[in-house]
Amino acid sequence: MTLKKGHVALIGAGPGDAGLFTLRGRELLEAADCVVYDRLVGDGVLAMMPPAAEKINVGKTGGGDSVPQREIEEILVREAKKGRRVARLKGGDPFIFGRGGEEIEALNREGIPFEVVPGVTSALGGPACAGIPVTHRGVARSVHVITAHTKEGTIAPVDYDALAKLGGTLVFLMGASAVAEICAELRRAGMAEETRAAALENAGTAAQRLITGTLATLTARCAEEKLRSPALIIAGEVTALAGEFAWKKFLPLAGRKVIVTRPRERAGRLSAMLRARGAEVVELPCISTRRIEAELPDFSKYGWLGFTSVTGVEALFALLAEKGRDIRDIGAAKIAAIGPATAGALKERGLVTNYMPEVYDGLHLARGLAEITYDTPVLMIRAKEGSPELTAELAARKINFTELPLYETIYEQTGIIPRGADTAIFTSASTVRGFKAAMPELEIERACCIGEQTAAAARRAGFKRIITAQRATLESLIDTLEEI
């Protein structure tokens, strides 16, 4: 019996930050049935892996060693022969010391179709993130990329005499443990001791660190600063431009790694706003929503319709369409919205909001409705298990209200544990609960919350340092994050 053969995509994940991942790479990753990934792939990219996909980490095993290259090739062939769409995620670019060619040879031997998606190599993208142009007029007319280690993990044999004569910028990949040899051998080969040099650790991520010096001083500087892998070693006068060209210093959230916990379909705008301010963003959607069975009520019985989320608006109009009805069935009821985003979703569908509280949460929505509805019946369109503060306050104020639950919240498993994040952003109490359910052992320095009800959920979840936005908007949330 001939097995159906699948497809393998060799995808360059870039130097770490998900913002440097390519559009084509993301398309193929999100469509994958199986993901085979290295240890240098950034958390933000790993968070894009489909929840249902099988995830195979070939960067490290339980003992801490890398999976042998031949075994990786066997995995790719095996999974493709199951008829799967396999995403082979590699840090940087598959063809820049990524051993992509060896994997293609293995796939070709088995007749398995493949695609290569280039990535931003750390050899070029890393220095750029640190403000180092690897070529610059009057300083360096060429750039040369060298591996500091062999495929067996030992220091690579390099013709330093030839490199010293090139006159351009030299970039050594995987150079953390080879700094002393690189600097000594370049000096022996004739490069001046005062030649500028630098070590760049965790290029392109929030943990990026640049150590500068000369060929004579860099080894001691790296020892003092305890340089760690992964790191690039850059030799050339262009490294002196880092102070002048370091563009990240202008971004208020540079050096911050932030976890966004919103549902996948809602995370995009918040993530883009954070990246624009320099943060490394990891999208970990800890909750999702699912519509539940419901019958449309007789809207003519209600003087007010209350909406507590954009999802509730979407669910109602989906139900109307499903039943062959439209906005005209809502009748003359007035509209209350919990906040600007919900009001905006209503406006897009032709409904003007008559009331929105000054504080955008369920408690203040209930208090406001109590002041303006009098004895008019209210229909609250919301989640199956929504904010208890809303209904408790309505009941305490003796408001004549009916709940119409149209969707439920589902807690998601994220599939990865992010490394080195300093802040988790929560836009609802349910995202807090979902985050703790998915990663109960993960310790995060800060919880940044959109409102008091969300902050209260964070306190109950055990967060020690909680900051709350002045207003329940994404803009205020990010302004608050910038201030700490």
Secondary structure as GFF3:
##gff-version 3
##sequence-region A 1 484
A	DSSP	beta_strand	7	12	.	.	.	ID=ss1
A	DSSP	three_ten_helix	18	20	.	.	.	ID=ss2
A	DSSP	alpha_helix	23	30	.	.	.	ID=ss3
A	DSSP	beta_strand	34	37	.	.	.	ID=ss4
A	DSSP	alpha_helix	43	46	.	.	.	ID=ss5
A	DSSP	beta_strand	54	57	.	.	.	ID=ss6
A	DSSP	alpha_helix	69	81	.	.	.	ID=ss7
A	DSSP	beta_strand	85	90	.	.	.	ID=ss8
A	DSSP	alpha_helix	100	109	.	.	.	ID=ss9
A	DSSP	beta_strand	114	117	.	.	.	ID=ss10
A	DSSP	alpha_helix	122	129	.	.	.	ID=ss11
A	DSSP	beta_strand	143	147	.	.	.	ID=ss12
A	DSSP	alpha_helix	160	164	.	.	.	ID=ss13
A	DSSP	beta_strand	169	173	.	.	.	ID=ss14
A	DSSP	three_ten_helix	176	178	.	.	.	ID=ss15
A	DSSP	alpha_helix	179	188	.	.	.	ID=ss16
A	DSSP	beta_strand	196	201	.	.	.	ID=ss17
A	DSSP	beta_strand	209	214	.	.	.	ID=ss18
A	DSSP	alpha_helix	218	225	.	.	.	ID=ss19
A	DSSP	beta_strand	231	235	.	.	.	ID=ss20
A	DSSP	three_ten_helix	237	241	.	.	.	ID=ss21
A	DSSP	alpha_helix	242	245	.	.	.	ID=ss22
A	DSSP	three_ten_helix	247	250	.	.	.	ID=ss23
A	DSSP	beta_strand	257	260	.	.	.	ID=ss24
A	DSSP	three_ten_helix	264	266	.	.	.	ID=ss25
A	DSSP	alpha_helix	267	276	.	.	.	ID=ss26
A	DSSP	beta_strand	280	283	.	.	.	ID=ss27
A	DSSP	beta_strand	287	291	.	.	.	ID=ss28
A	DSSP	three_ten_helix	299	301	.	.	.	ID=ss29
A	DSSP	beta_strand	304	307	.	.	.	ID=ss30
A	DSSP	alpha_helix	310	322	.	.	.	ID=ss31
A	DSSP	three_ten_helix	327	330	.	.	.	ID=ss32
A	DSSP	beta_strand	334	337	.	.	.	ID=ss33
A	DSSP	alpha_helix	340	348	.	.	.	ID=ss34
A	DSSP	alpha_helix	362	372	.	.	.	ID=ss35
A	DSSP	beta_strand	378	383	.	.	.	ID=ss36
A	DSSP	alpha_helix	388	396	.	.	.	ID=ss37
A	DSSP	beta_strand	401	411	.	.	.	ID=ss38
A	DSSP	beta_strand	423	426	.	.	.	ID=ss39
A	DSSP	alpha_helix	429	438	.	.	.	ID=ss40
A	DSSP	beta_strand	446	449	.	.	.	ID=ss41
A	DSSP	alpha_helix	452	460	.	.	.	ID=ss42
A	DSSP	beta_strand	466	468	.	.	.	ID=ss43
A	DSSP	alpha_helix	474	482	.	.	.	ID=ss44
###
